């Protein structure tokens, strides 16, 4: 599960460190670069509801294997893209191929673990999956320097094939002794009716409101805009940008492994709100400090990544809202919030940077938007109606 989610993490993040080279060769401006990640997350958004049905009816093992073949096609296509539209289309196909990776891990972790054990299991899986984020930093920059960004993307396609084969060989849909309920055959109308039941679940909207921005802020920074920011404002070359992104990426598994400690000592909901507030503070400082020193900016970016991992707690809360026979559809609906935010936020920030101008002032506006999005998320999480999930 960690290997498969690591592949998805890599493909999400594999734009930021080579963004200047992509922009130069494919003639992509700031808004178009933002759209590159938006295309990936838009595919995840489109696929979430069908993936939910597939997880319930086909099981994670078969569904993820089939979709991984699509991810390989998208990965090769982005390496061969000749212009911006081709690259965006390849990113969309790649997103479809990665659409079930994370939610399959959540479904399977919940079948082996419950309560605090579920948080610990998911923290471990997603902490190890950060290898993908790390690979999209300095290693991708190094590979790009040796064989070009196209060659680096082709290597990633080959690795995706290897992990897909390992998933088919070793993944299991349930632990030994667990008997899963045989999925009933459903008409399209029954599928839609089941989805309506999911949307009516008490407490879902408050989870979605926070989940929409929790991961999206970190994704916008780590997978896309931190690289261009460090290049345009602080003048770092590809190796320097890769090193900073590597440092930021290393803080993510540290934050994920710290989540069980935070949950145990603060409680699940206070841990979510406290973490979000800390990220808001880092974004505010980055937005309000003109001429911020490079090392201060790096530290703040690392802090924001460390405390942005609380989305795991939101997923654990969301999973507890649904019975086992509907958990696929339920958890992918919860994930819609994360995917929607991750699709829109990079484009909004990219549009703001393009409007104000590529430079320090533009990025300061972008940081301000990221912080404000979390304020909206906290408000919904705090005051929308609650469900029956454990706090």
C-alpha positions as CSV (number, residue, x, y, z in Angstrom):
1,X,0.0,0.0,0.0
2,X,2.8,2.4,0.8
3,X,4.5,1.7,-2.5
4,X,1.4,2.3,-4.6
5,X,0.6,5.5,-2.7
6,X,4.2,6.6,-3.2
7,X,3.8,6.2,-6.9
8,X,0.7,8.5,-6.8
9,X,2.6,11.0,-4.6
10,X,5.4,11.1,-7.1
11,X,3.2,11.7,-10.1
12,X,1.3,14.5,-8.2
13,X,4.6,16.2,-7.3
14,X,6.6,15.7,-10.4
15,X,6.1,19.2,-11.8
16,X,7.4,21.7,-9.3
17,X,11.1,20.9,-9.4
18,X,11.2,20.9,-13.3
19,X,8.6,23.7,-13.7
20,X,11.1,26.3,-15.1
21,X,12.3,23.7,-17.7
22,X,8.7,22.7,-18.6
23,X,7.7,26.4,-18.9
24,X,10.6,27.1,-21.2
25,X,10.2,24.1,-23.6
26,X,6.4,23.8,-23.6
27,X,5.8,27.6,-23.4
28,X,3.8,27.4,-20.1
29,X,3.1,30.6,-18.1
30,X,2.3,30.7,-14.4
31,X,-1.4,30.1,-14.9
32,X,-0.7,27.2,-17.3
33,X,1.7,25.6,-14.8
34,X,-1.0,25.8,-12.1
35,X,-3.4,24.2,-14.6
36,X,-0.9,21.3,-15.0
37,X,-1.6,20.2,-11.5
38,X,-5.2,21.1,-11.8
39,X,-5.6,18.7,-14.7
40,X,-4.2,15.9,-12.5
41,X,-6.5,16.6,-9.6
42,X,-9.5,17.3,-11.9
43,X,-9.0,13.7,-13.1
44,X,-9.0,12.5,-9.5
45,X,-12.2,14.5,-8.9
46,X,-14.0,13.1,-11.9
47,X,-13.0,9.5,-11.0
48,X,-13.8,9.5,-7.3
49,X,-17.5,8.4,-7.5
50,X,-16.8,5.6,-10.0
51,X,-13.8,4.6,-7.9
52,X,-16.0,4.3,-4.9
53,X,-18.4,2.0,-6.6
54,X,-15.4,0.0,-8.0
55,X,-13.9,-0.4,-4.5
56,X,-17.2,-1.8,-3.2
57,X,-17.9,-4.0,-6.1
58,X,-14.5,-5.1,-7.6
59,X,-12.3,-4.7,-4.6
60,X,-9.1,-2.7,-4.3
61,X,-6.8,-5.4,-5.7
62,X,-8.4,-5.6,-9.2
63,X,-9.4,-1.9,-9.4
64,X,-6.0,-0.5,-8.6
65,X,-4.2,-2.9,-11.0
66,X,-6.4,-1.9,-13.9
67,X,-6.0,1.8,-13.2
68,X,-2.3,1.5,-12.9
69,X,-2.1,0.5,-16.5
70,X,-3.8,3.9,-17.3
71,X,-1.2,5.6,-15.1
72,X,1.6,4.1,-17.2
73,X,0.0,5.4,-20.4
74,X,-0.3,8.9,-18.9
75,X,3.2,8.9,-17.6
76,X,4.6,8.0,-21.0
77,X,2.4,10.6,-22.7
78,X,3.6,13.5,-20.5
79,X,7.2,12.5,-21.3
80,X,6.4,12.7,-25.0
81,X,4.3,15.9,-24.9
82,X,5.2,18.5,-27.5
83,X,3.1,21.5,-26.2
84,X,1.0,22.6,-23.3
85,X,-2.3,21.0,-24.3
86,X,-0.7,17.6,-24.8
87,X,1.0,17.9,-21.4
88,X,-2.2,18.8,-19.7
89,X,-4.0,15.9,-21.4
90,X,-1.3,13.5,-20.3
91,X,-1.6,14.8,-16.7
92,X,-5.3,14.2,-16.8
93,X,-4.9,10.6,-17.9
94,X,-2.2,10.1,-15.3
95,X,-4.6,11.4,-12.6
96,X,-7.2,8.9,-13.7
97,X,-4.6,6.1,-13.3
98,X,-3.8,7.2,-9.7
99,X,-7.4,7.8,-8.7
100,X,-7.8,4.7,-6.5
101,X,-4.4,4.5,-4.8
102,X,-5.0,6.5,-1.7
103,X,-8.6,5.4,-1.0
104,X,-7.8,1.8,-1.5
105,X,-5.2,2.1,1.3
106,X,-7.8,3.8,3.5
107,X,-10.3,1.0,2.8
108,X,-7.8,-1.8,3.5
109,X,-6.3,-0.2,6.6
110,X,-9.8,0.1,8.0
111,X,-10.3,-3.7,7.5
112,X,-7.2,-4.5,9.6
113,X,-7.4,-1.7,12.2
114,X,-10.0,0.4,14.1
115,X,-10.0,3.5,16.4
116,X,-6.6,4.9,17.2
117,X,-5.0,1.9,15.5
118,X,-6.5,3.1,12.2
119,X,-4.8,6.5,12.6
120,X,-1.5,4.8,13.4
121,X,-1.8,2.5,10.4
122,X,-2.7,5.2,8.0
123,X,0.1,7.5,9.4
124,X,2.6,4.7,8.8
125,X,1.3,4.0,5.2
126,X,1.3,7.6,4.2
127,X,4.6,8.4,5.9
128,X,6.3,5.7,3.9
129,X,4.5,6.9,0.8
130,X,6.3,10.2,1.1
131,X,9.2,8.5,-0.6
132,X,7.3,9.5,-3.8
133,X,7.4,13.2,-2.8
134,X,11.1,12.9,-1.9
135,X,11.8,11.3,-5.3
136,X,10.0,14.2,-7.0
137,X,12.5,16.6,-5.4
138,X,16.3,16.2,-5.6
139,X,16.3,12.8,-7.3
140,X,14.0,14.0,-10.1
141,X,16.2,17.1,-10.5
142,X,19.3,14.9,-10.7
143,X,17.7,12.6,-13.2
144,X,16.4,15.6,-15.2
145,X,20.0,16.9,-15.3
146,X,21.3,13.6,-16.6
147,X,18.7,12.5,-19.1
148,X,16.4,15.5,-19.4
149,X,12.9,15.9,-17.9
150,X,11.5,13.6,-20.6
151,X,13.9,10.8,-19.8
152,X,13.1,11.2,-16.1
153,X,9.4,10.9,-16.8
154,X,10.0,7.8,-18.9
155,X,11.9,6.2,-16.0
156,X,9.0,7.0,-13.7
157,X,6.7,5.2,-16.1
158,X,8.9,2.1,-15.9
159,X,8.8,2.2,-12.1
160,X,5.0,2.5,-12.2
161,X,4.9,-0.8,-14.1
162,X,7.0,-2.5,-11.5
163,X,4.8,-1.3,-8.6
164,X,1.6,-2.2,-10.4
165,X,2.9,-5.8,-10.9
166,X,3.8,-6.0,-7.2
167,X,0.4,-4.7,-6.2
168,X,-1.3,-7.5,-8.3
169,X,1.0,-10.1,-6.7
170,X,0.8,-9.1,-3.0
171,X,-2.3,-7.0,-2.4
172,X,-5.3,-8.6,-0.5
173,X,-8.9,-7.3,-0.3
174,X,-9.3,-8.4,3.3
175,X,-7.4,-10.0,6.2
176,X,-7.5,-13.7,6.8
177,X,-10.8,-14.8,8.3
178,X,-12.8,-11.7,7.3
179,X,-15.8,-12.6,5.2
180,X,-16.9,-9.6,3.0
181,X,-20.5,-9.2,2.1
182,X,-21.1,-10.2,-1.5
183,X,-21.9,-7.0,-3.4
184,X,-25.4,-7.0,-4.9
185,X,-25.9,-6.2,-8.6
186,X,-27.0,-2.7,-8.9
187,X,-28.7,-0.7,-11.7
188,X,-27.5,2.8,-12.5
189,X,-30.4,4.1,-10.6
190,X,-29.5,2.1,-7.5
191,X,-25.9,3.2,-7.7
192,X,-27.1,6.9,-7.8
193,X,-29.5,6.2,-4.9
194,X,-26.7,4.7,-2.8
195,X,-24.6,7.8,-3.5
196,X,-27.5,10.0,-2.4
197,X,-27.5,8.0,0.9
198,X,-23.8,8.8,1.3
199,X,-24.4,12.5,0.7
200,X,-27.2,12.6,3.3
201,X,-24.9,11.1,6.0
202,X,-24.9,13.5,9.1
203,X,-21.5,15.1,9.7
204,X,-20.2,14.6,6.1
205,X,-20.3,18.3,5.1
206,X,-18.2,19.5,8.1
207,X,-15.5,16.9,7.2
208,X,-15.6,18.0,3.6
209,X,-15.3,21.7,4.4
210,X,-11.9,21.1,6.2
211,X,-10.7,18.3,4.0
212,X,-11.1,20.6,0.9
213,X,-8.2,22.7,2.1
214,X,-6.1,20.6,4.5
215,X,-4.1,18.7,2.0
216,X,-4.6,21.2,-0.8
217,X,-2.5,23.9,0.8
218,X,0.5,21.5,1.2
219,X,0.0,20.1,-2.3
220,X,0.0,23.6,-3.8
221,X,3.2,24.4,-2.0
222,X,5.1,21.2,-2.2
223,X,4.1,19.9,-5.6
224,X,3.9,23.1,-7.6
225,X,4.5,26.6,-6.2
226,X,7.4,26.3,-3.8
227,X,9.8,25.5,-6.7
228,X,8.9,28.5,-8.9
229,X,8.8,30.7,-5.7
230,X,12.3,29.7,-4.8
231,X,13.4,30.4,-8.4
232,X,11.7,33.7,-9.1
233,X,12.1,35.3,-5.6
234,X,15.3,33.7,-4.2
235,X,17.1,32.7,-7.5
236,X,17.7,29.0,-6.7
237,X,18.8,26.7,-9.5
238,X,17.3,23.3,-10.1
239,X,19.7,21.6,-7.6
240,X,18.9,24.2,-4.9
241,X,15.2,23.9,-5.5
242,X,15.4,20.2,-5.3
243,X,17.2,20.3,-2.0
244,X,14.6,22.6,-0.5
245,X,11.7,20.5,-1.8
246,X,13.5,17.4,-0.4
247,X,13.7,19.1,3.0
248,X,10.1,20.0,2.9
249,X,9.2,16.5,1.8
250,X,11.1,15.0,4.7
251,X,9.0,17.0,7.2
252,X,5.8,15.4,5.9
253,X,6.4,11.8,7.1
254,X,7.7,13.3,10.4
255,X,4.4,15.1,10.8
256,X,2.4,12.0,9.8
257,X,4.2,9.8,12.4
258,X,3.6,12.5,15.0
259,X,-0.2,12.4,14.4
260,X,-0.9,9.5,16.8
261,X,0.9,11.5,19.5
262,X,-1.1,14.6,18.8
263,X,-4.3,12.7,18.7
264,X,-3.6,10.9,21.9
265,X,-2.7,14.1,23.8
266,X,-5.0,16.7,22.3
267,X,-7.9,14.7,20.9
268,X,-8.7,14.2,17.2
269,X,-10.6,17.5,16.6
270,X,-8.3,19.8,18.6
271,X,-5.3,18.3,16.8
272,X,-6.9,19.1,13.5
273,X,-7.7,22.7,14.4
274,X,-4.4,23.4,16.1
275,X,-2.4,22.1,13.1
276,X,-4.5,24.2,10.7
277,X,-4.0,27.3,12.8
278,X,-0.2,26.8,12.8
279,X,-0.2,26.5,9.0
280,X,-2.3,29.7,8.8
281,X,0.4,31.5,10.8
282,X,3.2,30.4,8.5
283,X,1.3,31.5,5.4
284,X,0.6,34.9,7.1
285,X,4.2,35.5,7.9
286,X,5.3,34.5,4.3
287,X,2.7,36.9,2.9
288,X,3.3,39.8,5.3
289,X,7.1,39.9,5.3
290,X,8.6,41.7,2.3
291,X,12.2,40.7,1.5
292,X,12.0,37.6,3.8
293,X,15.4,35.9,4.1
294,X,15.8,32.6,2.2
295,X,16.5,30.5,5.3
296,X,13.5,32.0,7.1
297,X,11.2,31.2,4.2
298,X,12.6,27.6,4.0
299,X,11.9,27.0,7.7
300,X,8.3,28.4,7.4
301,X,7.7,26.2,4.3
302,X,8.9,23.1,6.2
303,X,6.8,24.0,9.3
304,X,3.7,24.3,7.0
305,X,4.4,20.9,5.5
306,X,4.9,19.2,8.9
307,X,1.6,20.5,10.3
308,X,-0.4,19.9,7.0
309,X,-0.6,16.2,7.6
310,X,-3.7,16.3,9.7
311,X,-5.8,15.4,6.7
312,X,-5.2,11.8,7.9
313,X,-7.3,12.5,11.0
314,X,-10.1,13.8,8.8
315,X,-10.1,10.7,6.7
316,X,-10.3,8.5,9.8
317,X,-13.2,10.6,11.0
318,X,-14.9,10.3,7.6
319,X,-14.4,6.5,7.4
320,X,-16.1,6.1,10.7
321,X,-19.3,7.6,9.3
322,X,-20.1,4.7,6.9
323,X,-20.9,0.9,7.2
324,X,-18.4,-1.5,5.7
325,X,-20.6,-2.3,2.6
326,X,-20.6,1.4,1.7
327,X,-17.2,2.4,2.8
328,X,-15.8,2.6,-0.7
329,X,-18.4,5.1,-1.8
330,X,-18.3,6.9,1.5
331,X,-14.5,7.4,1.7
332,X,-14.2,8.4,-1.9
333,X,-16.9,11.0,-1.3
334,X,-14.9,12.3,1.7
335,X,-11.9,12.4,-0.6
336,X,-13.8,14.6,-3.1
337,X,-13.2,17.5,-0.7
338,X,-9.5,17.0,-0.8
339,X,-9.4,16.4,-4.6
340,X,-11.6,19.5,-5.3
341,X,-9.4,21.7,-3.2
342,X,-6.2,20.3,-4.7
343,X,-7.6,20.9,-8.2
344,X,-8.7,24.4,-7.7
345,X,-6.3,25.9,-5.2
346,X,-3.2,25.6,-7.5
347,X,-5.0,27.3,-10.3
348,X,-6.4,30.1,-8.1
349,X,-2.9,30.8,-6.7
350,X,-1.4,30.6,-10.3
351,X,-4.0,33.0,-11.5
352,X,-3.3,35.4,-8.6
353,X,0.5,35.2,-9.3
354,X,-0.1,35.9,-13.0
355,X,-2.4,38.8,-12.3
356,X,-0.1,40.5,-9.8
357,X,3.0,39.6,-11.6
358,X,5.7,36.9,-11.2
359,X,7.8,38.2,-8.3
360,X,7.7,38.6,-4.6
361,X,4.5,40.5,-4.5
362,X,2.6,37.9,-6.6
363,X,3.8,35.1,-4.3
364,X,2.9,37.0,-1.2
365,X,-0.7,37.3,-2.5
366,X,-0.6,33.5,-3.2
367,X,0.5,32.8,0.4
368,X,-2.3,35.0,1.7
369,X,-4.9,33.1,-0.4
370,X,-3.6,29.7,1.0
371,X,-4.0,30.9,4.6
372,X,-7.4,32.4,4.0
373,X,-8.6,29.1,2.5
374,X,-7.8,27.3,5.8
375,X,-9.7,29.9,7.7
376,X,-12.8,29.0,5.7
377,X,-12.1,25.3,6.3
378,X,-11.9,25.7,10.0
379,X,-15.2,27.7,10.1
380,X,-17.0,24.9,8.4
381,X,-15.4,22.1,10.5
382,X,-16.2,23.9,13.7
383,X,-19.8,25.0,13.1
384,X,-21.4,22.8,10.5
385,X,-23.7,20.0,11.9
386,X,-21.9,17.0,13.4
387,X,-22.5,13.3,12.7
388,X,-22.1,10.1,14.7
389,X,-18.3,9.7,14.1
390,X,-16.0,9.6,17.1
391,X,-14.7,13.2,17.9
